[in-house]
Amino acid sequence: MTGLNKAIKIAGNQSKLASLLGISRSSVSRWVHKFGGKAPQAQLPEIYRLTGVTPHEMRPDLHPNPTSGLPENDTAAVQKESD
């Protein structure tokens, strides 16, 4: 399961994730079908805030480290989970 699919599942469906993000459902659908499950970098912090799916899970190509892209106060928690 891709990070985007995980975020969609947590939100409920593509429409609900789109609504939470304040974007159209077709935008989320494009991420899934046209961009291979890759959400834009600019959306990753909000997706994390809303669903808990980390930037690393969403885009390991941009965030190879599990704590990359996280707010500073959240990096310690993720490091403990991965230990």
LINHU-V498382 format. One record per pair of residues at least 6 apart in sequence whose ideal C-beta (glycine too) atoms are under 7 Angstrom apart, sorted by sequence separation. I is the first residue (numbers start at 0). J is the second residue. If there is no record, write none. Layout:
I|J, I|J
This chain:
7|13, 10|16, 17|23, 30|36, 46|52, 47|53, 62|68, 17|24, 30|37, 47|54, 55|62, 30|38, 38|46, 54|62, 66|74, 69|77, 7|16, 10|19, 17|26, 55|64, 6|16, 14|24, 17|27, 55|65, 13|24, 16|27, 43|54, 46|57, 66|77, 53|65, 55|67, 65|77, 66|78, 54|67, 55|68, 13|27, 43|57, 54|68, 13|28, 43|58, 54|69, 53|69, 65|81, 40|58, 38|57, 37|58, 40|61, 20|42, 53|77, 20|45, 43|68, 3|30, 3|31, 19|49, 4|36, 3|36, 1|36, 3|38, 6|46, 10|50, 9|50, 9|51, 9|52, 6|50, 6|52, 5|52, 2|52, 5|56, 2|56, 3|57, 2|57
